Amino acid sequence: MSRIAIPSLAEAPVETHATLEGVAKRLGWTPALFRFMALSPNTLAAFVALSGTLSRTLDVATIESMGLAVSEDSGCKYCAQSHVFLGSWLAKLDTGELDLNREGKSRDPKRAAAVRFAKAIADRRGKVSDEQLADVRAAGFTDGDIVAIAGLTAQFLYTNFMSNISQVELDFPDVAPAHA
């Protein structure tokens, strides 16, 4: 049970209704974590703006793989399940790939480098080594991509913190991932 009361859509502040309805239209329901953030309309607006913009920086498979790895390390079951759901639904990642992502790995060498780098950013609070920068660059990521990976990692930690603080109940479905 959540440690902070999660409002229903009707109970959420009026200024968040359009945002929450947009999320429901896209996913088919309004996840509890969005309704939790709606308790602070500016926090929800900031998250939606950040995540919407960052979703266009890298391919969805890389984004969801990094999100799963960072969320596993943060001990955020809610966010990990959300990345399993989105990774299987949007990126068509299979169970084997998702299992590797949980461990900070990937079958795809370029994606594996991004996942390792995102984990390093989260684990080291951004104080990555020259070797870690060289590794992600050697995989083909530009400096702009490195900035995007850092931004996405901050986004993942943002939701990890929100979920871990509230202990919101898991409402992302268990999805049978697409087979590769």
C-alpha positions, 0 to 999 in steps of 0.5 A, a space after each residue: 500500500 502506498 505511503 502517500 494517498 494516490 488521488 484518482 483522476 477526479 481527485 487530482 488537481 484540476 490543472 493536471 486533468 488534461 495531462 493525466 487524460 493524455 497519459 491514459 489515452 496513450 497507455 489505456 490507463 493512468 499509472 499510479 505514479 503519474 497520479 502521485 506526481 499530480 499532487 504537485 502539478 508543477 512536478 507532474 508538468 516538469 516530468 511530462 515535459 522532460 520525459 516527452 522531450 527526452 523520448 526523442 533523443 535515442 531509440 526506444 529499445 535503448 531508452 527502455 533498456 537503460 531505464 530497466 538497468 537503472 531502476 533495478 539498481 535503484 531497487 525500484 520495482 515499480 519503475 522496473 516493471 514499467 520499463 519491462 512493459 514499455 520495453 516489450 510493448 513499444 520496443 518489442 524486447 524479448 524476455 532474454 533481452 529484458 533479463 540482460 537489461 536487468 543485469 546492466 547488459 544487452 545482446 546489442 553491443 551499442 545498446 550494451 554500452 549505453 546501458 553500462 554508461 547509464 548505470 555508471 552515471 547513476 551509480 557514481 552520481 555522474 562522476 564517470 571515468 575517462 575510460 567509461 566515456 571512451 567506452 561509450 564513444 567507442 560504441 558510436 555515441 556522440 557527445 550529444 548522445 552522451 548528454 542525452 544518456 545523462 538526461 535520461 538517467 536523471 529522468 529514470 532516477 526522478 521516477 525511481 525516487 518518486 516511486 521509492 518515496 511513495 511506495 506506490 502500488 504496482 499497476 503496470 501489467 505483466 506483459 508477455 514480451 514479443 519474441 525476437 
